[in-house]
Amino acid sequence: MGFIIKLLITGVAALAASYILPGVHIDTFLTAIILALVLALLNAVVRPILVILTIPVTVLTLGLFLLVINALIILLADYLIAGFEVSGFISALLFSIVMAIISAILDFIF
C-alpha cells in the first residue's frame, strides 16, 4: 500500500513540476503515474550502476554529480515514455530538483 501511495505522490509531484517548468510536458495524469513507475524502476536498476561507475567524479564534486545522474535518468525516462517530453539537459536537471522538492513536501504532508 505504501508503494502505491509513493507512486501517486511522485506522479502528482511530476505533474506539478511540469506545470512550473516550461521545458517539460506531461500529457495526462496517467502518464505522470507511468513516469513515476518508470522512474522507480530506473532508480532501482540503472542509478546504482551509474553511481558505482562515477564514484571518483562524485567524490571530486562533493556529491553534486548525483544531480547529473538524476538528470540522465529523467532523460532516459523521456526516451522511454511517449507522453513525457523534456526539452534538454538543463530542463531535466531543473525538473529533477523541483520534483524532488515537491515530492518531499507532499511526502511530509501525507
N, C-alpha and C positions, 0 to 999 in steps of 0.2 A: 504494500500500500504506500509506503514511504517513497518508493521509486517512482510511482505514478504521480504522486504529488510533486516530487522534484522535477519530473518531466514537464508537468503543467506550469510550474513556476519558471522553469527555463524557457518554455515556449512563450509565456507572457513577457518575460524579460527580453527575449529576442524580438518579439513584435514591437514592444515599446522602444527598443533601441533602433529598430528600423524606421520608426516614425521620427525619431530625433535626428538621426544621421541622414544626410542627403545621398550618400553613395551606396546605400544598402536598401534593397527592396525585397519584401516578403509578400507573396500573393495573398495567402489566406492564413487563418489560424491553424488549420490542419497542416499546412506547410511549415508553420513555426513549430508544431509538435513533432513533425518528422525531422526537422532540423535539430531539435533538442535530442531526439533519439540518436540521430547520426553523430552529433557532437559527443554524446555519451559513449558511443562505440569507438569513435576516433580517439577520444581521450583515454579510453581503456586499452586500446591496442597500439595506436601509432605514437601517441605522445610519450610513453615510456621509452620507446626505441629512440625517438629524436632527442630526448633528454639525456640518455646514456651516450649517444654519439656526439653530443655537443657539450659535454661536461667541461672541457677546457675553456671554451668560449663563455659558457655560463659563469664559471668561476672568475674569469678575467673581467667580465662586465658586471660582476656582483649580482647576478641573477636577472639582470634586465633582458638577457637574451631569451628568457622564458616568454616574454611578451611577443617576441618574433615567432617562437614556436606556436603560440596561441593564434597568431595571425595566419600562419601557414595552415593550421588546422581549419580555420574559418575558410580560407581559400580552397582547401580540399573539399570541404562541405559544399561550397559554391559549385564546384565541378560536379559533385555527385547528385545534388538536388535540383530539380527542374524549376521550381517556383521561387528559388532563392538566388539573388544576384548581388554581387559585391563588385564595385567598380575598380578597385585596385588594392594594393597592399596597405596603403595608409588608411583607407576606409575599413579594411579588415582589422587593422590594428586598433583603430578607434572603436569599432564595433565590439571587439572582444573586451576592451576596457569598460565601455559603457554597459555592455550586457553583464559583465561581472559585478559591477556596482549595483545595477538594478536587481539582479538576482540575489545579491547579498541582502539588500534591503527587504525584498519580498520574503526571503528565507527567514529573516529576523522577525518579520510580522507574523508569518504563518508558522 
